[in-house]
């Protein structure tokens, strides 16, 4: 089994809707992990965005990598790449004290999950505790981070993360240029980071994909026309 770890850094805000109809104040929420409650991108959404990008580039490997579905369900060609969900690595939180406007924050659970997945797929990449003391930083009124990891990611408690609210935009529904309805949409702020493993049986197929995707900018999620979802891609291992 051959694997790589792909990291997404959001250049612009990101909205991947959960598709649920709800009667909360927020009309359109982002997709979240059912266990942790952290934002995520379902594997089908990741695969769809990648397929759309490489198809727009007229890449000859699209069918090899992602497969092709036909009208006849018995004639489905599967892709050679297996793509997992994109899970949250870290999100930005505004700093109310210190020398920077924001810091990337995460939880022990999220970091442990990244390291566990890297270990499962035999990848050398890890996120490590720097053992450096943290002081003089306040983040939106939450308690000071407990530890600092080697990617400049600060760890807050799971309880504090659960209280953190993603930003919400008020959007207008227009009819002939006239506002007829105001609705609210949750989004993941730019600078957030996600990751997902890609697996393939054939190392040549995986290496070709790795070379094609590394350091590219690809758009994920909805609202492409207003610039949402642009992410910088980095292959970690």
Buried (B, 14 or more C-beta within 10 A) or exposed (E): EBBBBBBBBBBBBBBBBBEEEEEEEBBBBBBBBEEBEBBBBBBEBBBBBBBBBBEEEEBEBBBBBBBEEEEEEEEEEEBBBBBBBBBBBBBBBEBEEEEEEBBBBBBBEBBEBBBEBBEEBEBEBBBEEEEEEBEEBBBBEBEEBEBBBEBEBBBBBBEBBEEBEBEBBEBEEEEEEEEEEEEBBBBBBBBBBBBBBBBBEEEEBBEBBBEBBEEBEBBBBBBEEEEBBBBBBBBBB
